[in-house]
Amino acid sequence: MPKQGNILEVGCGHGLFVHYLALASSQRRVLGVDIDPRKIDAALKTVGTATNVTFAAGDALKPPAGPFDCIVYVDMLYLLDEAQTAACIKATVERMG
């Protein structure tokens, strides 16, 4: 994991790993996206004064524009079938810087 740069977590849920990454290095700008707006609402309530954390509702198959220095999937690819997993990885790799 790079100590600095733009990091994207796809399928961030309530944002636990996003916060970990942001706290571990203030030189990271971490964006967490999840398809469930309720989880994003919960994650947004935990940001506090952190300036290097952002959350947004989004689809894993249509990730936000990058570029990103690193893209992370934590405990979410199992929710997709084989074709969706390939499409998700292809779409996010295209966002790499």
SERO-424598 format. One line per field, with one value per residue (C-alpha): y, x, z. Coordinates in nm, 4 decimals, decimal comma, padded with zeros to 6 digits, always signed. Last residue first. Layout:
BEGIN
yy: [Y/...]
xx: [X/...]
zz: [Z/...]
// end
This chain:
BEGIN
yy: [+00,6623/+00,3739/+00,4360/+00,1773/-00,0775/+00,0050/-00,0812/-00,4016/-00,5190/-00,4549/-00,6153/-00,9299/-00,9503/-00,8933/-01,1796/-01,4169/-01,3342/-01,0526/-01,0658/-01,2606/-00,9482/-00,7630/-00,8556/-00,5787/-00,4494/-00,1887/+00,0405/+00,2097/+00,5140/+00,6348/+00,8554/+00,8612/+00,8845/+00,7134/+00,3428/+00,2177/-00,1606/-00,1163/+00,1143/+00,4316/+00,6129/+00,8417/+00,8653/+01,0951/+01,0813/+01,2965/+01,5892/+01,3999/+01,6325/+01,3926/+01,1267/+00,8940/+01,0303/+00,9918/+00,6165/+00,5798/+00,7716/+00,5611/+00,2430/+00,3682/+00,4642/+00,0985/+00,0789/+00,1571/+00,3954/+00,4856/+00,7579/+00,7900/+01,0767/+00,9502/+01,1841/+01,1691/+00,8117/+00,5347/+00,7367/+00,7516/+00,3816/+00,2843/+00,5184/+00,3624/+00,0175/+00,0956/+00,2735/+00,1484/-00,0571/+00,0194/-00,1670/-00,0264/+00,1343/+00,4001/+00,5432/+00,8675/+00,9306/+00,8649/+00,5775/+00,3340/+00,0000]
xx: [-00,2727/-00,5131/-00,8732/-00,8646/-00,7729/-01,1064/-01,3177/-01,1238/-01,1509/-01,5240/-01,5842/-01,3920/-01,5865/-01,9148/-01,8399/-01,7472/-02,0501/-02,0289/-02,0839/-01,7583/-01,5792/-01,6735/-01,4491/-01,1943/-01,1294/-00,8532/-00,7367/-00,3970/-00,2406/-00,5769/-00,6428/-00,9199/-01,2781/-01,5299/-01,6013/-01,8766/-01,8876/-01,8330/-02,1365/-02,1255/-02,2349/-01,9595/-01,7178/-01,4209/-01,1283/-00,8120/-00,9533/-01,0415/-01,2316/-01,5166/-01,5414/-01,7693/-02,1075/-02,0016/-01,9615/-02,3210/-02,4547/-02,2313/-02,3738/-02,7266/-02,6344/-02,5589/-02,3525/-02,0317/-01,7460/-01,4549/-01,2116/-00,8780/-00,6357/-00,3090/-00,0451/-00,2084/-00,0880/-00,2143/-00,5239/-00,6384/-00,5793/-00,7617/-01,0476/-01,0941/-01,0757/-01,3666/-01,5773/-01,9296/-01,9339/-01,6221/-01,7287/-01,4479/-01,1710/-00,9883/-00,6493/-00,5015/-00,1424/+00,0795/+00,2074/+00,1538/+00,0000]
zz: [-01,2792/-01,2388/-01,3448/-01,6277/-01,3614/-01,1970/-01,5004/-01,5761/-01,2145/-01,2062/-01,5464/-01,4446/-01,1180/-01,3014/-01,5422/-01,2574/-01,0414/-00,7898/-00,4133/-00,3682/-00,4914/-00,1730/+00,1188/+00,0737/-00,2763/-00,2942/-00,5724/-00,5600/-00,7220/-00,8470/-01,1469/-01,1218/-01,2378/-01,0142/-01,0545/-01,2872/-01,2329/-00,8596/-00,8504/-00,6491/-00,3372/-00,2196/+00,0715/+00,1185/+00,3607/+00,3603/+00,5575/+00,8744/+01,1089/+01,1814/+00,9120/+01,1112/+00,9984/+00,6354/+00,6880/+00,8080/+00,5075/+00,2797/+00,4319/+00,3740/+00,0156/-00,0662/-00,3867/-00,2021/-00,2675/-00,0419/-00,1406/+00,0379/-00,0037/+00,1432/+00,2832/+00,6281/+00,6523/+00,8817/+00,9701/+00,6085/+00,5484/+00,8687/+00,7859/+00,4435/+00,6056/+00,8402/+00,5802/+00,6514/+00,3321/+00,1282/-00,1851/-00,3989/-00,1951/-00,3920/-00,2934/-00,4219/-00,3206/-00,0242/+00,1903/-00,0968/+00,0000]
// end
